[in-house]
Amino acid sequence: MTTDPLALMAEVDRATDRLIATAAAFDDAAVAAPSLLPGWTRGHVLAHVARNADGMRNLLTWARTGVVTLQYEPGQREADIEAYASRPAAEHLDDLRASAAAYSAAAASLTPEQWTTTLDVPGHPQSAAFGVWRRLREVEVHHVDLGAAYGASDWPDWFGHRLLHEVVSDLDSSVPLVLQPAGAGHPLVVGADGPVISGSACALAAWLTGRSSGADLSVSPSGPLPTLPTWM
């Protein structure tokens, strides 16, 4: 679970290559088919991932130049997704490749000092280095959202653990849970007196983020899984 942004960029590049390989198998009909996200086609998901690369590159520009450069201008994110969603499969593929390459090049241009720059992102001030994790999370989670051959069980185990810990840290005690990732030496406790929910880190993270029904998890004492708040 490295925090070195350049080491993590290697994971971003590998995850992006996996997503691009999935997208390369889509024809125009497959791109226009529904994704696993309500109201979005696969084209919406692909357009979002490409524009996210552009947005994250904007934040790297901010870190490199010191000039405030927003990830998205107000309303831009939604407008761009709608504008690009219905493109042919080949255009989506070219866009994914070009936007990812530009993001990787921007990351490679930052100095160690620039990676430590704190960006006053609205509501979530964060270091430039944290943006690499954000980009990886977008690529891996939305790859699953395509509803193709890639599922949460294909996530690297370390990614599942990091995502699980991140989501748990954002939960409040209104839904008490005790999460027991397989192979982990300690449970993750939210609130008090919650059911114990066990499974792989990836399976638990997928359920918490709404990317799984949780059918592959076990609950003790036996019963239904709790209803969770919506993850972003």
N, C-alpha and C positions, 0 to 999 in steps of 0.2 A: 504494500500500500504506500508507494512512494509519494513524497510531496515535492520532489524535484520536478519543476515544470518541464524541463527538456526531456527527462526520462518519461514523464507522463505523456508528453507529446508523441513519443514512439507508440504508446498504447492508443492514442487518438488516431494516429495514422493507420494502425492495424485494424482498429474498429471501423474506420471509414472505408478501408479496402473491403472489409466484409460486407458493409452496407452497399457499396458500389457493385459488388459481385451479385448481390440480390437484385438490385435495380437493373443490372445489365440483362437479366433474364426476363424482364417485363416487356411485353409489347404494348401498343397503345390501349388495348382493351384492359389489360391488367392494371395499367396506371390509372385508368378511369374507374376501376372497381373500388368498392368501399374498403376502407382501412378498418382497423379495430377501434378507431376513435370516432365517436358518434358525430355524424354530419360531415366527416372528412373522407375524401377518396385517398387512395395511395398518392395521387398527385399532390394533394394538399400536404401530406406528410413529407414528401420529397422536397417540395418547394420550401417548406418550413426549415428543413435541415440545411438546405443550401443557404437560405437567407440568414439562418442562425450563424453559419460560418462567417458571413459578411459582418454580422453584428458583433460577433466576438473579435473579429479582426479590427473593427472600429475601436474596441476597448484597448487592444494592443497598440493601436496608433496613439491613443490617449497616453498610455504608459510611456511610449517611446518619445513623444513630442512634448508632453506636458500640456497640450491643448485639449480642453474638454471635448470629447468626441463621443456622443451618446451611442449606445448599442443600436437603438432604433429611434428615429424621430417619432413624435406622437402620431399614432394611427398608422405608421408605416408598416409595422409587422403584419397586421391583419390585411391591409390593402395589398401588400406584395404577395402574400400567400394566395389570396383569391385571384390575383392577376396572373400568377404563374401556374396555378394548379392544373389547368386543363391543357397544358402543352403536351406535344407528343413525347413518347418515351425517350427517344433519342436526345431531345432537347433537355429533358430532366437529367439524363445521364451526363451530358456535357457540362451542365450547370453544377451538378454535384462535384464532378472532378475539378472544374476550374475554381469553384469557391473554396473547396478543401485545400487545393494547392496554394491558393493565395493566403489562406489562414496559416498554413504551415510555414510559408515563407516569412510572414510577418512575425511569427513566433521565433523563428531562427534569427531574426534581426535584433532581438532585444538583448541588452546587456544584463548581467546578474543584478545590477542595481535597479534597472528599470523593472525587472520582475517583481521587486519588492514595493513598487509604487502602489499606494492606496488610492483606489478609484472611488469617487463618491457616487457610486451607483445608487439611484433613488431607492431608499428603503433598506439597502443592503451594501453599505461600504465594504469593500473587499480589496485584497491585493490582486495585482494583475495575474500572479501565479495561480490564484484560485480559479480564474477563468478557464484554465486548461481542464480542470476537473469538470466544470460546468459544460464545456464542449463535449467531453467524453460521455457524460451522462446523457446529453441530448442525443448523441449518435446511437448509443447502445439502447436506450429506452425506445426511441422512435423506430429503430430497426425492428424491434418486436411489434410495434404498432402497425407495421406494414402488413402483418397477417400473412406472411409468406413462409419460407422454410426456417426462419430464424426465430427462436423463442428464448424466454428467460433462462431456460436450462442451458443455452449456448453461451450465456455470459461467462466470462472468466470468474473463477471463484472469488478472487480478491476483489473484483468489482462488485460482486454481490454483497460481500461483507461491508465494503465501504458505503455502498448505497443504503444497505440496511441500517447501519449505524447513523447515517445522516438523517434518514426518514424518522427513525426512532427519536432522535434528538429534537425533532420538530413536533412530536406528538404531545398533547397535553393529557392529563390524567382522567379526562372524561370518559375515555375508553380504556379501562385497565387491562393490561396484557402482560404476560410473561413469555418472552420469545426465546426459544432455545434452538439456535442454529446448530446443525449437525457438526460435530467435531470441535465446537467451541467449548472452552473450559468454563464459561460462565453465561448465565442467561442475561437478557436485556429486559429490564423491568420498567413498565410504565404504569403509574398509579399503584393501587393496592388491591390485593385479592382478585386478580384477574386470572383467567384460564391460561394454562400453559400450552403454547402453540409451538410445535416442533416441525422441523424440516430443514432442507438445505438453506444456506444463506440466500442463494439466488431465488429459491421458491418463496421464502419469507419476504424478500424485498419486492418480488413481483406482486405478491398479494397486497402488501402495504401500499404500493404505488398504483393499484388498480389494474395491473397487467395480468392478473390471474384470479380465478375464482377461489383459489386456495384448496382445490380438490386434492392436491398432492401433499397437504399438510395434515398433521394429527393434532387433536385437541384433547386436553385432559383438565377437568373431567369431561367425558364425552358430551358433545352437544354441538350446536351450530357455531360457526365462526362469528365473532362480533362484527357489527357494522362499523366501518371505518369512515373517517372524514375523507373528503376528496383531496387527493394529492395534486400538486400543480400539473 
